[in-house]
Amino acid sequence: MRQYNSLRQIRTDIANGQVSCRQLVEHYLQNIKQKAQLNAFLETFDEEAFAQADAVDQKLANGTAGKLAGMVIGIKDVLAYKGHSLQASSQILNGFKSLYTAPAVQRLLEADAIIIGRQNCDEFAMGASNENSSFGNVLNADAEDRVPGGSSGGSAVAVQADLCLASIGSDTGGSVRQPASFCGVVGLKPTYSRISRYGLIAYASSFDQIGFITKSVEDAALLLEVTAGPDGMDSTASQREVPAYSELLQADKKYKIGYIRDCFESEGLDAEVKNAILNVKDMLKEAGHDVEPVEFPYLDYMVPSYYILTTAEASSNLGRFDGVKYGFRSDNATDLTSLYKKTRAEGFGPEVQRRIVLGTFVLSADYYDAYYTKAQKVRRLIKEKTDELLQAYDFLILPTAPTTAFKLGENTANPLAMYLADIFTVQASLAGVPAISIPVGRDTNGMSIGLQLMTRSFEEPQLLAFSNYIMDKITVEA
């Protein structure tokens, strides 16, 4: 079977009688088994996927199929799907099955998407390399000695390696965009509140956002169109009307674009990544767009403020996993206090424990004002400066990550180096604005380079249209 790059291609072949949804599921399940060493999927829902495929095939024959009919999708192991295991790739939720389905997942099903399985990720979505999963590392399909990025590493590799057409994941500080960059696919983080977070296991609630990994911008637009909108179970979900994103993909004007000069002067930025992004900048300028350098003086403060705030929120959110109500419970406990201590010590991995301890420290009475309050003030400055720039410019462009995919184990002994992998993605998360990563080239080792674009809140239509324009232009020029 051919490798499909978009739902549009699939629907064309279905209409021509060249493929069916059942055959697509067979194809992807076969690929998952053949490429099991990548460790992208924790489990597949074979019988259920075939049943869904047969039902969708019937709907297609009857002319009653939904927008996503023909799309086979994987879900990151942080999203609730009723009756299915939900562990956040952690042993502390061992044996837990979800009691309900997240609205975002339910809307996919209602649009006739076929869910093929549950995908590996960094434990509780904490990591930039997918080396923190209790189920083992995920491997980059382009080079199996390299990381896929994180925390949605399994979701990115699944799309990269043709194990499914698209993935739904979560992005707290770059967890969709950075692995998309490392794996040569598209990664979209919508505006904070655009999609309901109900049914998404919480890491840092004021940052967490459901996002998508696809091969085409059009598919990302379709997924956003289906899942976005109000939800009575999430009071933070926006009440704004949801545009038909997939029908608004024509970039028909010249845009004003700012490229953040400070990012390109960063010491940690790889030369090949820098040149690839600057080449796109020059291409856009030659095409008649107004491209100018802009200053962003808070670059050095973004990662510290992000990690202070997210670890503080994590220490609170993860307090519910105590061995009492659900999931793993230590067999070594002798009383209630030891039950809490031993369950959490044995159930959580080292990185999750590190972040809980750090978050508890910055929230402690003696250090609350020195760290947490100050970080909130810095977040406000970052948001205000980002919004100010986006009032003057349609888009801000910068690298998605400072390097291409690094080797397995290269940064595991140095948490600070690992945290700095998020240096360019956390700005959009701190400001709550939408951002996307699109592939724009490869380095001399054949590893993918991602370009990141940011725009004003709820301006996803122009973000998607311009991203689509850039990808088309790069394809033509190549």
C-alpha positions in Angstrom: 0.0 0.0 0.0 1.2 3.5 -0.8 2.2 5.8 2.1 -0.4 8.5 2.5 0.5 12.1 3.5 -3.0 13.5 3.9 -6.6 12.6 4.5 -7.4 14.1 1.1 -5.3 11.5 -0.6 -7.0 8.7 1.3 -10.5 10.0 0.5 -9.6 10.2 -3.2 -8.4 6.6 -3.2 -11.5 5.5 -1.2 -13.8 7.2 -3.7 -11.9 5.5 -6.6 -12.3 2.1 -4.9 -8.5 1.7 -4.4 -8.6 1.3 -0.7 -11.0 0.9 2.2 -10.8 1.9 5.9 -10.4 -1.8 6.9 -7.4 -2.1 4.5 -5.9 1.1 6.0 -6.2 -0.3 9.6 -4.6 -3.6 8.4 -1.8 -1.6 6.8 -1.1 0.5 9.9 -1.3 -2.5 12.3 1.2 -4.4 10.1 3.5 -1.4 10.2 3.3 -1.1 14.0 4.2 -4.8 14.4 7.1 -4.6 11.8 8.5 -1.5 13.5 7.8 -2.6 17.1 11.5 -1.7 18.0 10.5 2.0 17.7 8.3 1.6 20.8 5.8 4.2 19.6 2.7 2.4 20.7 2.0 1.0 24.2 -1.0 -1.0 22.9 -3.2 -1.2 19.8 -6.9 -1.6 19.7 -7.1 -4.2 16.9 -10.6 -5.6 17.1 -12.1 -2.2 18.0 -10.3 -0.4 15.1 -11.5 -3.0 12.6 -15.1 -2.6 13.9 -14.8 1.2 13.6 -13.3 0.8 10.1 -16.2 -1.4 8.9 -18.7 1.0 10.3 -17.0 4.0 8.6 -16.7 2.1 5.3 -20.5 1.6 5.5 -21.1 5.3 6.1 -18.8 6.2 3.2 -20.9 3.9 1.0 -24.1 5.5 2.2 -22.8 9.1 1.9 -23.2 9.7 5.6 -19.5 9.7 6.7 -18.0 12.4 9.0 -15.2 14.9 8.2 -12.5 12.5 9.5 -13.7 9.3 7.8 -10.6 7.5 6.6 -8.3 9.0 9.2 -6.5 6.5 11.4 -5.3 8.2 14.5 -3.2 7.4 17.6 -3.8 9.0 21.0 -1.0 9.9 23.5 -1.2 8.1 26.8 -2.5 11.2 28.6 -6.0 11.3 27.1 -9.0 9.5 28.5 -10.7 7.0 26.3 -13.4 5.1 28.2 -12.7 1.5 29.0 -9.1 1.8 27.9 -5.9 1.9 29.9 -4.6 5.4 30.8 -1.2 5.6 32.5 0.6 8.7 31.4 3.4 6.2 30.7 3.8 5.8 34.5 3.7 2.8 36.8 1.7 4.8 39.4 -1.4 4.4 37.2 -0.7 0.7 36.5 -4.0 -1.1 35.9 -6.1 2.0 35.7 -8.8 2.2 33.0 -10.5 5.4 32.1 -14.1 5.8 33.2 -15.0 8.3 30.5 -13.8 9.7 27.2 -12.2 13.1 26.8 -14.4 15.5 24.8 -11.6 16.0 22.2 -11.3 12.3 21.7 -15.1 11.9 21.6 -15.4 14.6 18.9 -12.8 12.7 16.8 -14.9 9.5 17.1 -18.1 11.4 16.2 -16.4 12.7 13.1 -15.5 9.1 12.2 -11.8 9.0 12.9 -10.6 5.5 13.7 -8.5 5.2 16.9 -5.8 2.6 16.5 -4.0 2.6 19.8 -2.4 4.3 22.7 1.0 6.0 22.3 4.2 6.1 24.4 5.3 9.4 25.9 7.5 10.9 28.6 6.0 10.0 32.0 3.3 12.5 32.8 4.4 14.5 29.7 7.6 15.5 31.5 10.5 15.4 29.2 12.1 16.5 25.9 13.4 13.2 24.6 10.9 10.4 25.4 13.6 8.8 27.6 11.4 9.2 30.8 8.7 6.7 30.0 8.4 3.7 32.3 7.8 1.6 29.2 11.2 2.4 27.7 12.6 4.9 25.1 10.9 5.7 21.9 13.4 5.7 18.9 13.5 8.2 16.1 12.6 6.4 12.8 15.2 8.4 10.9 18.1 7.2 13.1 17.3 4.8 15.8 20.2 5.9 18.0 18.6 9.3 18.3 15.7 10.6 20.4 12.3 11.5 18.8 11.8 14.5 21.1 9.3 14.8 23.8 7.0 14.5 25.5 4.9 13.4 22.6 7.7 11.3 21.1 5.6 8.2 20.5 3.0 10.3 18.8 5.5 12.0 16.5 7.3 8.7 15.6 4.0 7.1 14.8 3.2 9.7 12.1 6.9 9.8 10.9 7.1 6.0 10.5 3.7 5.6 8.9 2.1 3.8 11.9 -1.0 6.0 11.6 -2.0 9.1 9.6 -2.1 11.5 12.6 -1.7 11.7 16.4 -3.4 13.7 19.1 -1.1 14.7 21.9 -0.5 17.4 24.5 1.8 20.5 24.5 2.7 22.1 27.8 6.0 23.8 26.8 6.6 22.4 23.3 5.7 18.7 23.7 4.0 18.6 20.3 6.1 21.1 18.4 9.6 19.9 19.5 9.1 16.2 18.6 7.4 17.3 15.3 10.6 19.2 14.5 12.8 16.2 15.4 10.7 13.8 13.3 10.1 15.9 10.2 6.3 16.3 10.7 3.8 19.1 11.4 3.0 19.9 15.1 0.3 22.3 16.1 -0.3 23.9 19.5 -3.6 25.9 19.4 -4.4 28.9 21.5 -4.7 28.1 25.2 -8.4 27.4 25.8 -9.2 26.6 22.2 -9.7 22.9 23.0 -11.2 21.5 26.2 -8.7 20.0 28.6 -11.2 17.8 30.3 -9.9 14.2 30.1 -6.3 15.3 29.7 -4.1 14.2 32.6 -2.9 17.4 34.1 0.7 18.3 34.3 0.6 22.2 34.5 -3.0 23.3 34.1 -2.3 26.9 33.0 0.0 25.7 30.2 -1.5 22.3 29.1 -3.1 22.3 25.6 -4.2 19.4 23.4 -2.4 19.5 20.0 -1.9 17.5 16.8 0.9 15.8 14.9 0.3 15.3 11.2 2.0 15.1 7.8 0.1 18.0 6.3 -1.1 21.4 7.6 -4.5 20.6 6.1 -5.0 17.6 8.4 -4.0 19.6 11.4 -6.6 22.2 10.4 -9.2 19.5 10.1 -8.4 18.0 13.5 -8.6 21.5 15.1 -11.9 22.2 13.4 -13.4 19.0 14.8 -12.1 19.2 18.4 -12.2 22.9 19.2 -15.0 24.7 20.8 -16.9 25.1 24.2 -17.3 22.3 26.6 -19.4 22.3 29.7 -16.8 20.2 31.6 -14.0 22.7 31.2 -14.7 26.3 32.4 -11.5 27.5 30.7 -12.5 26.4 27.2 -13.2 29.3 25.0 -16.8 30.1 23.9 -15.6 31.6 20.6 -17.1 30.3 17.4 -14.9 27.7 15.6 -14.0 28.6 12.1 -13.8 26.1 9.2 -10.1 26.0 9.4 -9.7 23.5 6.6 -11.4 25.8 4.2 -9.3 28.8 5.0 -5.9 27.6 3.9 -5.2 30.1 1.2 -2.6 32.7 2.1 -3.6 35.5 -0.3 -1.8 38.5 1.0 1.7 39.7 1.8 2.4 39.4 5.5 4.6 41.4 8.0 6.9 38.9 9.7 9.3 39.4 12.6 12.2 37.0 13.2 13.4 37.1 16.8 17.1 38.2 16.5 17.9 37.1 20.0 17.1 33.4 19.1 19.6 33.5 16.2 22.3 34.9 18.5 21.8 32.2 21.1 25.0 30.2 21.9 23.2 26.9 21.9 21.7 27.3 18.4 23.2 24.7 15.9 24.7 26.4 12.8 22.8 24.2 10.4 19.5 24.9 12.1 20.2 28.6 12.1 21.0 28.6 8.3 17.9 26.6 7.4 15.6 29.0 9.2 17.4 32.1 7.8 17.1 30.6 4.3 13.3 30.4 4.8 13.4 34.0 6.1 15.2 35.1 2.9 12.8 33.1 0.7 9.8 34.9 2.3 11.5 38.3 1.8 12.2 37.5 -1.9 8.5 36.5 -2.3 7.5 40.0 -1.3 6.7 39.6 2.4 7.9 42.3 4.9 10.5 40.5 7.1 12.3 42.4 9.9 14.4 41.5 12.9 12.8 42.1 16.3 14.2 42.2 19.8 12.9 40.0 22.6 14.9 40.8 25.7 13.5 38.0 27.9 14.9 35.0 26.1 17.2 34.0 29.1 14.3 34.2 31.5 11.8 32.0 29.7 13.1 28.5 30.6 13.6 29.4 34.3 10.2 31.0 34.7 8.6 28.1 32.7 10.1 25.4 34.9 9.4 27.2 38.2 5.7 27.6 37.3 5.1 24.2 35.7 6.8 22.3 38.5 4.8 24.2 41.0 1.6 23.3 39.2 2.7 19.7 38.8 3.5 19.3 42.5 -0.1 20.2 43.2 -1.7 18.3 40.3 0.2 15.0 41.0 -0.7 15.1 44.7 -3.8 13.0 43.8 -1.7 9.9 42.9 -1.2 8.5 46.4 -2.1 4.8 46.2 -5.5 5.3 48.0 -8.1 5.9 45.2 -6.7 4.3 42.1 -3.7 3.0 40.3 -0.5 1.5 41.9 -0.3 0.8 45.6 2.9 -0.2 47.3 3.0 -3.7 48.9 5.7 -2.5 51.3 3.6 0.0 53.3 3.0 -0.5 57.0 0.8 2.4 57.8 -0.9 5.4 56.0 2.1 7.6 56.0 4.4 4.9 54.6 1.6 4.0 52.0 1.9 7.6 50.6 5.7 7.7 50.7 6.4 4.2 49.3 3.6 4.3 46.6 4.9 7.6 45.3 8.6 6.7 45.6 8.0 3.4 43.8 5.4 4.5 41.3 6.9 7.8 40.0 10.1 7.8 37.9 13.1 10.0 38.7 12.2 13.0 36.4 8.7 13.2 37.8 10.0 13.0 41.4 12.6 15.7 40.6 9.9 18.1 39.3 7.5 17.4 42.2 10.3 18.2 44.7 11.3 21.3 42.8 7.7 22.5 42.6 7.1 21.8 46.3 10.2 23.8 47.1 9.2 26.9 45.1 5.7 26.8 46.7 7.1 26.6 50.2 6.4 29.5 52.6 10.0 30.6 52.7 10.6 30.7 49.0 7.1 31.4 47.5 7.7 35.1 46.8 11.4 34.6 45.8 10.6 32.1 43.1 6.9 31.4 42.3 5.6 35.0 42.6 8.6 36.4 40.7 8.2 33.8 37.9 4.5 34.8 37.6 5.6 38.4 37.1 8.2 37.4 34.5 5.4 35.4 32.7 3.3 38.5 32.6 6.3 40.5 31.0 6.8 37.7 28.5 3.1 37.6 27.5 2.9 41.4 27.3 6.0 41.7 25.1 4.9 38.8 22.9 1.4 40.4 22.4 3.1 43.7 21.7 5.2 42.2 18.9 2.2 40.3 17.5 0.3 43.6 17.3 3.0 45.0 15.0 3.7 41.7 13.1 1.4 39.0 11.7 3.8 36.3 12.6 7.0 35.7 14.6 9.4 33.1 13.2 12.1 31.2 15.0 13.6 27.7 15.2 11.5 25.1 16.9 14.5 23.6 18.7 18.1 24.7 19.0 19.4 21.5 17.5 18.2 18.5 15.5 17.5 15.2 17.3 20.3 14.4 19.7 21.6 10.9 20.5 20.0 8.7 23.1 21.5 9.2 26.5 23.4 12.4 25.5 21.6 14.7 27.9 20.1 12.3 30.5 22.8 13.0 33.0 22.4 16.8 32.6 18.8 17.9 33.4 19.6 21.5 32.7 20.8 20.7 29.1 17.6 18.7 28.6 15.4 21.6 29.8 17.2 24.0 27.4 15.8 21.9 24.5 12.6 23.8 25.2 14.1 27.3 25.0 12.3 28.3 21.8 9.0 26.6 22.4 8.1 27.8 25.9 7.5 31.4 24.7 4.2 30.5 23.0 3.2 28.4 26.1 4.0 31.2 28.6 2.0 33.7 26.4 -0.8 31.3 25.6 -0.6 32.0 21.8 -0.9 29.5 19.0 2.2 28.1 17.4 3.1 25.5 14.8 6.3 23.6 13.8 6.7 22.7 10.1 9.6 20.8 8.5 11.9 23.0 6.4 15.0 20.9 5.7 17.5 18.4 7.1 21.0 18.7 8.4 24.1 16.8 7.1 23.2 13.8 9.2 19.7 13.6 7.6 17.9 14.8 10.7 14.9 17.1 10.3 14.9 20.8 11.1 11.7 22.6 12.1 10.6 26.2 11.7 8.2 27.6 14.3 5.6 30.2 13.7 3.6 32.1 16.3 0.7 34.5 15.8 -2.0 36.3 17.8 -4.4 34.3 20.0 -7.3 32.7 18.1 -5.7 33.6 14.8 -5.2 29.9 13.8 -6.8 30.5 10.4 -3.9 32.7 9.2 -1.3 30.6 11.1 -2.4 27.5 9.3 -2.8 29.2 5.9 0.7 30.7 6.1 2.3 27.5 7.3 0.6 25.7 4.3 2.0 28.4 2.0 5.5 28.0 3.3 5.4 24.2 3.0 4.1 24.4 -0.6 6.7 26.9 -1.5 9.5 24.8 0.0 8.2 21.7 -1.9 8.1 23.6 -5.2 11.6 25.1 -4.8 13.0 21.7 -3.8 
